């Protein structure tokens, strides 16, 4: 029989429930016989290591069952004939095994504090016969601890006492906390003790929780009871650890430390100079002026003084010098009291004065941070890049706690936001590049604020001086009005120039002036005092040849890096008298000499050609303009008859019809004012009605032609006009009543009765009308 093996793949969960470390135990040993030994069971080999243990994290929070490990047998060929069975602690309830694969899962969240280890047995059976293929194998599931329990003290409040005036480091009490987490695994149960309340009077040992005195001279007569809050934190005090607290009530027990005739006074360190910190009083059984007393400090004192209250006969202790808790906390001096009025009868043999000891204890107050310097003066070079270091300011809390402070810049003093400060270490840096030429000094205010008490703030002025960097080139000190006379000679001085530079070098300015060596007209002579002379190189300047000269002058400084610029000096050519006084600098008008130059002639010809082209183009555009016809109809104008559907009042209606309606509408539209001239009259000239005589058509047309020729409103082009004239050749003359309105009463219409029945109606109208008129 082939030897069988059971291999446990152990999964060790270390940090996360889902993380697992594979573990291969190797051969367990031959459990059954083989063909060679005829079925005899061989002795199992001895194991030299522990293999049968699983590790599982407690408080698993996943949605699925937590994976524990895997059982596997060499008898399992993957054919489904092997069955895995689990027995022991929690088998079937807390722990389930997959019969086919051997995977073990935990079904519930496990708590190490309830049970730290489970012991189970694994079996390998034949699925068909239910016979054991392997003997029982015992293994353990150990629950790994996580930090899920905070430290707890046995009591919520402890009581302890310590003698007053004990030395620093005197043990008061020891308080310890317990953590239910596993002490042997990680830092879950490693505790660190700290004090949350009770400083600076007491301290606590971080390892064992022993409370000790931390302040010398604690006086029961000043303060007797103290409340101290102690914290225990696991994970060795690291961030994320759990913590618990308890309160320790500490009482100072009395010791014999107050001699007779002594007083104790408490003074707050913030008391102003001249302020009272306490009162003392001596007993005198006398009354009236015999009981009046006077107090004084024996030998005087630098910090305190005492005055007498004449009303109450008390000694008032006042401050002469500011108190500082951090510098000195306890003072002691002797006070003398004596009667101001002495009776001479009882002077001898009696004491009229007494002495007492006064102890003053200074109490601490929360003071604002203090800067190490006031003010700060810092220097920084200009043109430094944004983010460059400027300087550091430092402030600390003068109190014994020395609370941390943060720094900020008062933006009202830095409106341009040129600077920034690190809130932790007070490092000042630039936000923008600085320019000394814009501002040489920057005055800002830095504010230091206690982090635990933002109301405690201190301001300090910071004066930042911007140091010069040679980043500007020199230039002319002014605008020069320079001229040279036409009759000047070579080597004559015409101008003295100087320069300015906005930079301020430490050794002063030193300028160098130069011009081009090839300049034939002028030269420059450096005078070595930041000025230079401009001299002529030749004579015979003429306004006709050139009225202005532009002289570029190069000006350089001597700082590092060297900066230079070129400034242009404008030199005018002027007419001067014999003494060199300027008379006029206007350019002289040059007369024509022999004639125009070739360039001038070419320019004139080009102008003429351009003008001709413009005229030709304008004329062509006028010709191409489309004329507006007077009559759009293509028919003969003589046959153009316009018909209307208006029904008039008959022959008797001579006022309702206008002869203008007989005209062609297109002709009427054409009768418009000219757009190219301003009309001489407001209304256009209206043609007169046809002549009233009996002239023939030719005379009529001739008259109309003359009228159109004389008409100033006629269009400036040929036009066609039509007239509704019937002529004078009809026997019946004109049948129209348009022209008969004025002469209608002069006609005799009796002859209409002789024209027959066709004109009967007409005859009745006119004959009857005449009869009516007469």
Legacy VTK file of the C-alpha trace (Angstrom):
# vtk DataFile Version 3.0
C-alpha trace
ASCII
DATASET POLYDATA
POINTS 774 float
0.000 0.000 0.000
1.261 3.421 -0.915
1.948 5.630 2.068
-0.638 8.249 2.686
0.034 11.784 3.789
-2.146 14.513 5.255
-0.891 17.956 4.368
-2.196 20.954 6.221
-1.852 24.253 4.428
-1.869 26.645 7.333
-2.861 30.252 6.732
-1.396 32.680 9.231
-3.296 35.976 9.477
-0.909 38.648 10.603
-2.274 42.151 10.040
-5.523 41.871 8.172
-8.215 39.202 8.358
-7.961 38.700 4.614
-4.157 38.310 4.634
-2.793 34.793 4.945
0.661 33.203 4.990
0.894 29.671 3.451
2.402 27.087 5.688
3.466 23.575 4.449
4.142 21.098 7.257
5.616 18.365 5.043
5.219 14.623 5.589
3.366 13.621 8.685
4.488 9.987 8.469
3.363 6.592 7.163
0.155 5.644 8.878
-0.743 2.497 6.968
1.207 -0.503 5.717
2.535 -1.041 2.236
2.758 -4.200 0.048
6.337 -4.607 1.107
5.552 -4.977 4.798
2.508 -7.162 4.236
0.119 -4.717 5.777
2.065 -4.267 8.957
1.912 -0.803 10.413
5.261 0.905 10.534
6.328 3.139 13.378
5.530 6.848 12.761
8.564 9.080 12.373
9.049 11.661 15.118
8.194 15.279 14.278
10.802 17.887 15.088
8.523 20.976 14.797
4.997 22.187 15.550
2.791 22.095 12.507
-0.737 21.694 13.824
-1.703 25.314 14.556
-3.793 27.910 12.736
-3.860 31.663 13.470
-6.961 33.816 13.097
-7.580 37.513 13.788
-10.363 38.355 16.176
-13.277 40.705 15.475
-13.458 39.920 11.764
-15.832 42.451 10.138
-16.195 41.043 6.614
-19.485 40.015 5.058
-18.319 36.491 4.120
-17.127 33.723 6.395
-13.551 34.205 7.573
-11.096 31.820 5.944
-9.064 29.757 8.450
-7.037 27.197 6.484
-7.113 24.086 4.331
-6.873 20.305 4.968
-5.584 18.084 2.204
-4.794 14.373 1.956
-2.691 12.531 -0.598
-5.601 10.138 -0.873
-7.596 12.940 -2.440
-7.044 12.557 -6.194
-9.640 15.168 -7.029
-12.236 12.515 -7.985
-14.632 13.374 -5.166
-14.060 10.122 -3.247
-12.586 11.775 -0.149
-14.622 13.354 2.608
-13.192 15.723 5.220
-14.764 15.813 8.694
-14.092 18.312 11.515
-14.740 17.679 15.235
-13.838 19.438 18.451
-14.334 22.971 19.911
-16.899 24.846 17.833
-16.950 22.315 14.988
-20.177 22.603 13.021
-21.131 25.912 14.672
-18.157 28.254 14.836
-16.038 26.375 12.333
-17.214 24.700 9.129
-15.232 22.521 6.750
-15.930 21.900 3.096
-16.236 18.105 2.804
-14.816 18.086 -0.699
-12.051 20.730 -0.650
-11.077 20.698 3.035
-11.375 24.524 3.353
-12.109 25.645 6.911
-14.099 28.848 7.605
-15.177 30.654 10.753
-18.868 31.532 10.739
-18.898 34.168 13.517
-16.792 36.994 14.839
-14.391 35.644 17.443
-13.234 37.524 20.512
-9.817 36.629 21.913
-10.786 37.991 25.313
-13.566 35.340 25.514
-11.471 32.406 24.254
-7.953 32.556 22.901
-7.576 29.024 21.443
-9.756 26.279 19.940
-8.711 22.571 19.690
-10.184 20.553 16.807
-9.717 17.122 15.160
-9.585 16.457 11.429
-10.647 13.187 9.778
-10.316 11.904 6.230
-13.094 9.413 5.232
-13.999 7.439 2.153
-17.163 9.037 0.853
-18.634 5.710 -0.335
-17.756 3.436 2.582
-17.440 6.122 5.267
-14.251 4.411 6.410
-11.307 6.414 7.742
-8.541 6.867 5.240
-6.347 8.713 7.741
-6.287 8.639 11.538
-7.550 11.639 13.542
-5.232 14.630 13.513
-5.484 17.240 16.279
-4.733 20.900 15.588
-5.309 24.268 17.265
-6.813 27.548 16.025
-5.253 30.389 17.976
-7.038 33.752 17.944
-4.709 36.640 17.278
-5.313 39.825 19.220
-6.243 43.232 17.786
-6.342 46.477 19.721
-10.030 46.539 20.576
-9.894 47.207 24.332
-8.966 50.507 25.943
-6.971 50.669 29.175
-9.096 50.828 32.327
-8.223 52.009 35.814
-9.565 50.181 38.818
-11.139 53.361 40.209
-12.576 56.476 38.673
-11.037 58.643 41.408
-8.099 58.059 43.714
-7.215 59.956 46.878
-3.664 60.703 47.984
-1.743 63.148 50.152
1.783 64.536 50.352
3.369 66.840 52.922
3.586 70.487 51.988
6.972 71.929 51.140
8.085 68.519 49.816
11.065 68.364 47.540
10.684 67.939 43.801
10.316 64.249 42.858
8.596 63.165 46.077
6.364 60.165 45.355
2.675 60.793 45.940
0.844 57.702 44.635
0.938 55.054 41.915
-2.040 54.375 39.665
-2.058 51.631 37.061
-4.479 50.564 34.362
-5.219 47.170 32.832
-5.652 46.355 29.159
-7.552 43.194 28.182
-5.606 42.857 24.944
-2.772 40.351 24.521
0.423 41.584 26.170
2.565 39.088 24.243
1.399 40.194 20.820
2.305 43.612 19.447
1.781 46.857 21.391
-1.940 46.490 21.970
-1.428 46.205 25.742
1.734 48.311 26.108
0.649 51.320 28.176
2.141 54.793 28.511
1.033 57.152 31.297
0.783 60.928 30.982
-0.682 63.790 32.980
-3.515 65.799 31.431
-4.273 68.106 34.376
-2.181 69.074 37.366
0.898 70.617 35.806
3.211 72.201 36.801
2.635 70.951 40.336
2.859 67.197 39.664
4.300 64.765 37.105
3.775 61.076 36.340
6.184 58.307 35.386
5.267 57.249 31.846
6.032 53.561 32.475
4.662 52.733 35.921
2.139 55.521 36.608
3.883 56.900 39.733
2.783 60.476 40.524
5.514 62.770 41.892
5.773 66.402 42.977
7.164 68.696 40.286
7.112 72.129 41.974
9.113 73.137 45.041
7.654 75.037 47.962
4.011 74.003 47.616
2.382 75.588 50.647
-0.756 74.183 52.213
-1.649 77.610 53.563
-1.728 78.904 49.979
-3.435 75.960 48.252
-4.361 72.675 49.877
-6.182 70.503 47.302
-5.188 69.592 43.743
-7.035 67.596 41.086
-4.710 65.570 38.836
-5.969 63.744 35.710
-3.840 60.753 34.595
-4.171 59.120 31.164
-3.110 55.597 30.191
-2.738 54.998 26.449
-1.963 51.713 24.688
-0.001 51.131 21.483
2.974 52.586 23.399
1.348 55.995 23.259
1.372 56.119 19.476
-1.283 57.820 17.392
-4.361 55.657 16.993
-4.012 54.005 20.379
-6.898 53.712 22.831
-6.801 55.512 26.162
-8.474 55.700 29.552
-8.284 58.319 32.309
-8.679 58.595 36.048
-8.666 61.447 38.552
-6.365 61.664 41.559
-7.342 64.063 44.342
-4.140 65.124 46.126
-4.171 66.954 49.458
-1.175 68.756 50.954
-0.734 67.729 54.578
0.369 70.354 57.047
3.879 70.730 58.435
5.107 73.223 61.029
6.556 75.801 58.632
4.923 79.050 59.891
6.598 80.777 62.859
4.584 83.150 65.099
3.885 86.589 63.739
4.143 85.530 60.123
1.901 86.254 57.162
1.462 84.567 53.808
0.383 86.558 50.777
-0.364 85.378 47.239
0.399 87.711 44.343
-0.603 87.241 40.720
2.345 87.854 38.420
0.242 90.100 36.151
-0.340 92.638 38.945
0.647 96.106 37.788
3.330 98.170 39.486
1.795 100.023 42.437
-0.973 97.472 42.822
-1.757 95.929 46.207
-1.188 92.211 46.684
-2.205 91.789 50.339
-2.808 93.330 53.776
-1.429 92.571 57.223
-2.519 93.963 60.613
-0.936 94.114 64.031
-3.025 93.954 67.235
-3.015 96.952 69.551
-5.543 97.050 72.418
-5.259 100.827 72.669
-7.833 103.102 71.078
-7.799 106.404 69.265
-4.502 107.879 68.355
-2.790 105.612 70.790
-3.623 102.723 68.462
-2.274 104.398 65.327
0.531 102.385 63.741
3.105 102.675 60.976
4.418 99.751 58.892
7.773 99.463 57.090
9.957 96.764 55.560
13.140 96.163 57.469
16.078 97.055 55.266
13.764 97.862 52.341
12.992 95.593 49.397
13.524 95.791 45.624
10.202 94.284 44.615
7.740 95.119 47.391
6.865 98.041 49.623
4.342 98.533 52.406
2.152 101.511 53.225
-0.200 102.151 56.136
-3.943 102.430 55.691
-4.812 105.172 58.215
-8.451 104.143 58.281
-8.061 100.463 59.058
-4.521 100.603 60.515
-3.490 97.828 58.143
-0.250 97.459 56.272
-0.872 97.315 52.501
1.788 95.438 50.550
2.312 96.931 47.072
4.521 96.057 44.098
7.515 98.181 43.172
8.795 95.947 40.355
6.988 93.685 37.913
6.633 90.063 39.002
7.648 87.080 36.896
6.522 83.644 37.959
9.040 81.959 35.696
11.954 83.947 37.191
11.143 83.951 40.918
8.100 82.535 42.612
8.689 83.112 46.377
9.696 86.205 48.348
10.258 86.685 52.089
10.931 89.834 54.099
10.457 91.260 57.612
7.970 94.004 58.420
8.269 96.365 61.349
5.220 97.996 62.948
5.355 100.720 65.599
3.082 103.274 67.255
3.230 106.728 65.796
2.301 108.443 69.111
4.319 107.646 72.179
3.430 108.694 75.729
6.624 109.902 77.391
5.482 108.482 80.716
5.611 104.929 79.413
8.548 105.006 77.048
10.960 103.382 79.407
10.643 99.693 79.953
7.984 99.025 77.245
8.201 98.032 73.586
6.110 100.081 71.210
7.055 98.156 68.042
6.977 94.604 66.755
8.175 92.471 63.816
6.570 89.905 61.559
7.698 87.749 58.634
5.829 88.099 55.318
6.037 85.378 52.640
4.778 86.242 49.173
4.035 83.460 46.655
3.703 84.438 43.014
0.941 82.710 41.051
1.324 81.963 37.390
-1.000 83.462 34.763
-1.283 82.630 31.112
0.923 85.187 29.431
1.160 85.907 25.711
4.206 84.683 23.791
7.333 86.804 23.833
9.685 87.403 20.905
13.404 87.059 21.338
13.945 90.458 19.703
11.852 93.586 19.297
12.032 94.834 16.618
13.577 92.636 13.942
15.722 94.203 11.199
16.338 91.871 8.266
18.208 92.485 5.015
17.435 90.799 1.702
18.715 91.434 -1.819
16.334 92.672 -4.449
15.313 90.547 -7.448
15.344 87.394 -5.333
12.985 84.768 -6.688
9.634 84.055 -5.096
9.987 81.626 -2.210
13.451 82.864 -1.228
14.520 82.911 2.410
14.303 86.297 4.154
14.773 85.629 7.853
13.443 83.903 10.971
11.506 85.271 13.939
11.204 83.346 17.171
8.767 83.566 20.067
8.092 81.347 23.061
5.503 81.070 25.763
7.012 82.513 28.959
4.758 80.325 31.094
6.083 77.177 32.691
4.015 75.062 30.315
5.805 76.646 27.351
2.804 76.088 25.104
3.432 75.925 21.346
2.875 79.070 19.299
2.034 79.727 15.673
3.125 82.629 13.506
1.232 84.774 11.026
1.654 88.074 9.165
-0.783 90.911 9.719
-1.966 91.367 6.141
-2.911 94.981 6.833
0.841 95.628 6.956
1.497 93.580 3.800
-1.249 94.616 1.419
0.747 93.600 -1.653
1.302 90.108 -0.172
5.031 90.174 -0.754
5.920 87.897 2.160
4.864 84.635 3.745
5.731 83.076 7.092
5.864 79.461 8.195
3.288 79.108 10.957
5.414 76.556 12.829
9.041 77.753 12.735
8.613 81.471 11.899
10.612 81.402 8.649
9.814 84.418 6.459
9.997 83.939 2.680
9.119 86.063 -0.346
5.963 85.571 -2.367
7.080 87.953 -5.127
10.355 89.380 -6.371
11.373 92.568 -4.538
12.472 95.751 -6.300
14.546 98.217 -4.303
13.799 100.965 -6.788
10.107 100.596 -5.955
10.523 100.392 -2.170
13.715 100.287 -0.103
12.037 99.197 3.148
9.107 96.939 3.942
7.605 97.154 7.412
5.410 94.210 8.380
3.987 92.961 11.666
4.333 89.333 12.710
1.817 87.926 15.183
2.625 85.051 17.548
-0.438 83.249 18.948
-0.719 80.488 21.515
-2.244 77.443 19.855
-4.151 76.424 22.994
-5.346 79.945 23.746
-5.747 82.102 20.607
-6.540 85.145 22.747
-2.916 85.301 23.867
-1.142 87.058 21.022
1.933 89.243 20.644
2.965 91.454 17.741
6.451 92.438 16.707
7.522 94.824 13.934
9.813 93.375 11.279
11.745 95.891 9.190
12.973 94.363 5.936
15.645 96.330 4.099
15.974 95.592 0.394
19.642 95.590 -0.593
20.617 96.985 -3.951
21.548 94.830 -6.924
22.995 96.479 -10.009
20.002 95.831 -12.272
19.455 99.293 -13.766
21.495 100.993 -16.463
22.516 104.658 -16.182
20.859 107.239 -18.426
20.926 110.981 -19.130
20.245 113.096 -16.074
17.943 115.368 -18.100
16.720 116.136 -21.596
19.350 118.300 -23.274
18.656 121.077 -25.761
21.924 121.008 -27.727
22.839 123.076 -30.775
25.900 123.683 -32.904
26.593 126.894 -34.776
27.114 126.874 -38.494
30.301 128.846 -38.058
31.667 126.572 -35.310
35.247 125.397 -35.382
36.625 121.920 -34.741
37.206 121.014 -31.070
34.645 123.480 -29.715
32.517 122.477 -26.666
28.804 122.341 -27.457
27.350 120.412 -24.454
28.274 118.943 -21.052
26.268 115.828 -20.204
25.811 113.869 -16.979
24.038 110.633 -15.999
21.933 109.186 -13.183
21.410 105.621 -11.974
18.610 104.442 -9.698
20.943 101.839 -8.201
23.015 102.716 -5.148
26.395 100.923 -5.144
28.365 100.823 -1.918
31.391 102.646 -3.413
29.364 105.276 -5.245
28.608 105.796 -8.910
31.254 105.853 -11.602
30.006 106.391 -15.158
31.896 105.989 -18.427
30.750 107.886 -21.537
31.609 106.887 -25.101
30.450 107.282 -28.690
31.313 105.594 -31.926
34.918 106.245 -32.972
33.845 106.627 -36.584
31.580 109.607 -35.936
32.946 112.385 -38.224
31.043 115.211 -36.585
31.370 114.952 -32.814
33.480 113.393 -30.101
33.076 112.882 -26.341
35.622 113.586 -23.583
35.015 111.889 -20.202
35.741 114.327 -17.374
36.156 111.521 -14.760
33.526 113.130 -12.499
30.442 111.393 -13.937
30.147 114.099 -16.606
31.429 114.357 -20.170
31.965 117.085 -22.784
30.622 116.859 -26.323
33.080 118.507 -28.785
32.904 119.103 -32.520
35.302 117.280 -34.802
34.931 119.623 -37.701
33.504 122.988 -38.691
31.305 124.160 -41.490
27.908 122.783 -40.431
25.057 123.895 -42.691
21.323 123.845 -42.115
20.807 123.330 -45.836
22.686 120.029 -45.733
21.290 118.746 -42.367
19.441 120.610 -39.671
19.502 117.799 -37.004
22.146 115.322 -35.879
21.387 112.309 -33.668
24.353 111.402 -31.514
24.103 108.014 -29.651
26.047 108.113 -26.360
26.835 104.842 -24.507
26.806 105.239 -20.688
28.195 102.403 -18.513
28.534 101.980 -14.736
31.304 100.257 -12.777
29.238 97.940 -10.562
28.801 94.198 -11.009
27.310 93.142 -13.294
28.101 96.126 -15.517
24.988 97.810 -16.881
25.013 100.130 -19.883
22.503 101.982 -22.009
22.516 104.129 -25.123
20.988 107.586 -24.889
20.534 109.745 -27.973
21.587 113.396 -27.921
19.764 115.536 -30.499
21.992 118.321 -31.882
20.382 121.136 -33.865
22.274 123.207 -36.417
21.619 126.911 -35.798
22.670 130.251 -37.129
24.802 132.156 -34.607
26.454 135.530 -34.382
30.191 136.059 -34.178
30.179 135.485 -30.422
28.418 132.128 -30.700
24.990 133.270 -29.563
22.153 131.370 -31.231
19.939 133.424 -33.525
17.721 130.927 -35.309
17.544 127.179 -35.726
14.727 126.965 -38.308
15.664 124.980 -41.418
16.562 127.381 -44.270
14.200 127.363 -47.253
16.129 125.959 -50.200
15.486 127.690 -53.573
15.189 125.711 -56.789
18.507 125.509 -58.497
18.667 124.318 -62.056
15.386 122.508 -62.079
13.500 119.605 -60.634
15.288 116.425 -59.912
14.481 113.197 -61.672
12.764 111.799 -58.556
10.507 114.845 -58.287
9.504 114.608 -61.938
8.691 110.928 -61.608
6.534 111.620 -58.566
4.599 114.371 -60.358
3.991 112.148 -63.387
2.732 109.344 -61.198
0.267 111.680 -59.501
-1.055 112.889 -62.867
-1.479 109.328 -64.132
-3.348 108.317 -60.997
-5.709 111.290 -61.323
-6.446 110.451 -64.968
-7.208 106.872 -64.107
-9.629 107.987 -61.422
-11.466 110.299 -63.859
-11.733 107.571 -66.532
-13.008 105.066 -64.012
-15.636 107.479 -62.734
-16.865 108.218 -66.275
-17.137 104.530 -67.076
-19.188 103.920 -64.006
-21.562 106.740 -64.954
-22.089 105.261 -68.427
-22.840 101.846 -67.075
-25.463 103.187 -64.722
-28.870 101.957 -65.841
-31.293 104.720 -66.796
-34.737 104.595 -65.318
-37.368 104.612 -68.114
-40.279 106.970 -67.950
-42.636 104.400 -69.369
-42.040 100.717 -68.796
-44.662 99.526 -71.260
-43.330 98.370 -74.651
-46.461 99.540 -76.479
-46.679 102.713 -78.482
-47.229 105.606 -76.146
-49.757 107.028 -78.534
-51.906 103.946 -78.116
-51.425 103.779 -74.367
-54.918 104.199 -73.012
-55.429 104.043 -69.300
-58.864 102.928 -68.185
-60.431 103.526 -64.817
-63.535 101.992 -63.219
-64.481 105.135 -61.344
-68.054 106.229 -61.886
-68.296 109.962 -61.902
-71.226 112.289 -61.456
-71.741 112.868 -65.158
-71.279 115.972 -67.175
-72.517 118.132 -64.343
-69.712 116.962 -62.019
-66.898 119.219 -63.113
-65.026 119.412 -59.798
-64.452 115.757 -58.831
-62.285 114.743 -61.783
-58.640 115.663 -62.098
-57.073 115.685 -65.509
-53.866 114.453 -63.910
-55.382 110.967 -63.667
-55.335 110.737 -67.472
-51.596 110.776 -67.436
-49.514 107.655 -67.421
-48.684 106.654 -63.808
-45.125 105.868 -64.806
-44.735 109.343 -66.192
-46.047 110.805 -62.944
-43.455 108.796 -60.961
-40.720 110.097 -63.221
-41.611 113.685 -62.448
-39.317 113.943 -59.463
-36.856 116.458 -58.173
-33.252 116.204 -59.265
-30.983 114.612 -56.706
-27.755 116.137 -57.881
-28.790 119.819 -57.396
-30.641 121.787 -54.767
-34.021 122.918 -56.169
-34.526 126.652 -56.360
-38.161 126.433 -55.292
-39.972 124.295 -52.769
-42.593 122.859 -55.149
-41.871 121.625 -58.672
-43.017 123.625 -61.666
-46.499 122.581 -62.655
-47.419 122.593 -66.266
-50.306 124.804 -67.282
-53.375 123.333 -68.770
-53.643 123.108 -72.553
-54.050 126.392 -74.343
-57.611 127.558 -74.642
-57.467 128.797 -78.164
-58.247 126.665 -81.167
-54.641 126.259 -82.353
-53.847 123.045 -84.100
-51.907 120.150 -82.623
-48.601 121.336 -84.060
-48.832 124.668 -82.361
-49.859 122.889 -79.181
-46.842 120.580 -79.246
-44.537 123.476 -80.087
-45.773 125.361 -77.083
-45.262 122.384 -74.830
-41.742 121.937 -76.154
-40.863 125.482 -75.249
-42.330 124.989 -71.820
-40.159 121.894 -71.189
-37.041 123.633 -72.464
-37.617 126.463 -70.022
-38.538 124.143 -67.147
-35.664 124.120 -64.543
-37.011 120.935 -62.947
-36.857 118.907 -66.155
-34.517 115.885 -65.982
-31.047 116.323 -67.567
-31.711 113.622 -70.187
-34.102 113.062 -73.129
-37.604 112.218 -72.061
-40.980 111.500 -73.587
-44.088 113.426 -72.560
-47.703 112.712 -73.568
-50.617 115.166 -73.631
-54.406 114.600 -73.686
-55.297 117.245 -76.321
-58.138 116.526 -78.746
-57.432 119.218 -81.249
-59.831 121.809 -82.767
-60.922 119.992 -85.944
-64.100 118.349 -84.506
-67.441 119.792 -85.575
-68.720 119.131 -82.122
-65.554 120.585 -80.763
-64.389 119.014 -77.557
-66.772 116.739 -75.736
-64.807 116.977 -72.544
-66.034 119.219 -69.818
-62.615 119.522 -68.231
-61.905 122.836 -69.929
-65.430 124.126 -69.990
-65.796 124.815 -66.308
-64.752 128.414 -66.680
-66.777 129.201 -69.896
-69.737 126.938 -69.310
-72.169 129.825 -68.810
-71.321 131.456 -72.197
-72.533 128.533 -74.321
-76.007 128.114 -75.848
-77.122 124.475 -75.759
-80.400 124.774 -77.605
-78.943 123.210 -80.717
-78.698 119.933 -78.874
-82.434 119.459 -79.296
-81.989 119.222 -83.073
-79.554 116.322 -82.899
-82.094 113.633 -82.629
-83.280 111.140 -80.087
-79.699 109.956 -79.417
-78.899 113.277 -77.706
-82.263 113.788 -76.086
-81.018 113.094 -72.623
-78.060 115.398 -73.067
-80.260 118.148 -74.433
-82.591 117.842 -71.461
-79.689 118.191 -69.071
-78.159 121.320 -70.591
-81.276 123.018 -71.929
-83.023 122.459 -68.632
-80.009 123.699 -66.763
-79.892 126.928 -68.723
-83.562 127.477 -68.209
-83.103 126.953 -64.521
-80.232 129.410 -64.453
-82.174 132.080 -66.201
LINES 1 775
774 0 1 2 3 4 5 6 7 8 9 10 11 12 13 14 15 16 17 18 19 20 21 22 23 24 25 26 27 28 29 30 31 32 33 34 35 36 37 38 39 40 41 42 43 44 45 46 47 48 49 50 51 52 53 54 55 56 57 58 59 60 61 62 63 64 65 66 67 68 69 70 71 72 73 74 75 76 77 78 79 80 81 82 83 84 85 86 87 88 89 90 91 92 93 94 95 96 97 98 99 100 101 102 103 104 105 106 107 108 109 110 111 112 113 114 115 116 117 118 119 120 121 122 123 124 125 126 127 128 129 130 131 132 133 134 135 136 137 138 139 140 141 142 143 144 145 146 147 148 149 150 151 152 153 154 155 156 157 158 159 160 161 162 163 164 165 166 167 168 169 170 171 172 173 174 175 176 177 178 179 180 181 182 183 184 185 186 187 188 189 190 191 192 193 194 195 196 197 198 199 200 201 202 203 204 205 206 207 208 209 210 211 212 213 214 215 216 217 218 219 220 221 222 223 224 225 226 227 228 229 230 231 232 233 234 235 236 237 238 239 240 241 242 243 244 245 246 247 248 249 250 251 252 253 254 255 256 257 258 259 260 261 262 263 264 265 266 267 268 269 270 271 272 273 274 275 276 277 278 279 280 281 282 283 284 285 286 287 288 289 290 291 292 293 294 295 296 297 298 299 300 301 302 303 304 305 306 307 308 309 310 311 312 313 314 315 316 317 318 319 320 321 322 323 324 325 326 327 328 329 330 331 332 333 334 335 336 337 338 339 340 341 342 343 344 345 346 347 348 349 350 351 352 353 354 355 356 357 358 359 360 361 362 363 364 365 366 367 368 369 370 371 372 373 374 375 376 377 378 379 380 381 382 383 384 385 386 387 388 389 390 391 392 393 394 395 396 397 398 399 400 401 402 403 404 405 406 407 408 409 410 411 412 413 414 415 416 417 418 419 420 421 422 423 424 425 426 427 428 429 430 431 432 433 434 435 436 437 438 439 440 441 442 443 444 445 446 447 448 449 450 451 452 453 454 455 456 457 458 459 460 461 462 463 464 465 466 467 468 469 470 471 472 473 474 475 476 477 478 479 480 481 482 483 484 485 486 487 488 489 490 491 492 493 494 495 496 497 498 499 500 501 502 503 504 505 506 507 508 509 510 511 512 513 514 515 516 517 518 519 520 521 522 523 524 525 526 527 528 529 530 531 532 533 534 535 536 537 538 539 540 541 542 543 544 545 546 547 548 549 550 551 552 553 554 555 556 557 558 559 560 561 562 563 564 565 566 567 568 569 570 571 572 573 574 575 576 577 578 579 580 581 582 583 584 585 586 587 588 589 590 591 592 593 594 595 596 597 598 599 600 601 602 603 604 605 606 607 608 609 610 611 612 613 614 615 616 617 618 619 620 621 622 623 624 625 626 627 628 629 630 631 632 633 634 635 636 637 638 639 640 641 642 643 644 645 646 647 648 649 650 651 652 653 654 655 656 657 658 659 660 661 662 663 664 665 666 667 668 669 670 671 672 673 674 675 676 677 678 679 680 681 682 683 684 685 686 687 688 689 690 691 692 693 694 695 696 697 698 699 700 701 702 703 704 705 706 707 708 709 710 711 712 713 714 715 716 717 718 719 720 721 722 723 724 725 726 727 728 729 730 731 732 733 734 735 736 737 738 739 740 741 742 743 744 745 746 747 748 749 750 751 752 753 754 755 756 757 758 759 760 761 762 763 764 765 766 767 768 769 770 771 772 773
